[in-house]
Amino acid sequence: MSKKTKLILSLVCAVLFLALILLVKTVDVQPVEVKSAEAESAVTPVQEDIGLSGINTAARDAVGVRMSFYKITKYLGYLSFLVAGCFAALGLWQWISRKSLKKVDPTLWSLAIIYAMVLILYFFFEKVVVNCRPVMLPGETVPAASYPSTHTMLACVVFGSAAIALGRYIRNETLCKVLQAALWALAGLTVALRFLSGVHWLTDILGGMLISASLLFLLASAKKDRSAPRHRRARK
């Protein structure tokens, strides 16, 4: 896939993400009762205007609430921070050993930019509420911001970007493919469990996946490091 194609796909995903925001804010906006995720909680249910309420409430009612899945996704989130920290540590080591920020691999700079964009989007959508959660989590008395699923975004971008970057550093092709498959599986598992936990609307998950795809296509379009090892073809 050419660089131009990847950039076009990144733009298409970003446009679809924004289009979904518009739909959520304008189509089938209805008051929906939001209860506490804890069955025995004394928190009083509240009414919130939810966009695309027919689709979202149908998905919520079909899935229910599974706090055990929610807890698993929290640990997967911690794992994604660890993965990002490993690349940050590699960048720091290169900076110190090479005695210049300019000599840090371009791939690591690309990752740093993508991670910074994720953080900006995370805090932005914490303040700008598109939709509220379908449930109130333990300790909450009012529904929190829900769109996009920032947990989905974090997992997809970190695990996905790590899979892309590994192909530029690991010499053993078999090991590289195994690790890449594991990382993509972790991203998919996080998305699936986050939806099945019932703490997000369907549109929250879709929004998180779209913005993640946009960022990952953007990262994939970045120029490869000249110093990055290429997999050697097996001799016949």
Buried (B, 14 or more C-beta within 10 A) or exposed (E): EEEEEBBEBBEBBBEBBBEBBEBBBEEBBBEBEBBBBBEEBEBEEBEBEBBBBEBBBEBBEEBEBBBEBBEBBEEBBEBBEEBBEEBBEBBEEBBEEEEEEEEBBBBBBBBBBBBEBBEEBBEEBEEEEBBBBBBBBEEBEEBEBBBBBBBBBBBBBBBBBBBBBBBBBBEEBEEBBEBBEEBBEBBBBBBBBBBBBBBBBBBBBBBBBBBBBBBBBBBBBBEBBEEBEEEEEEEE
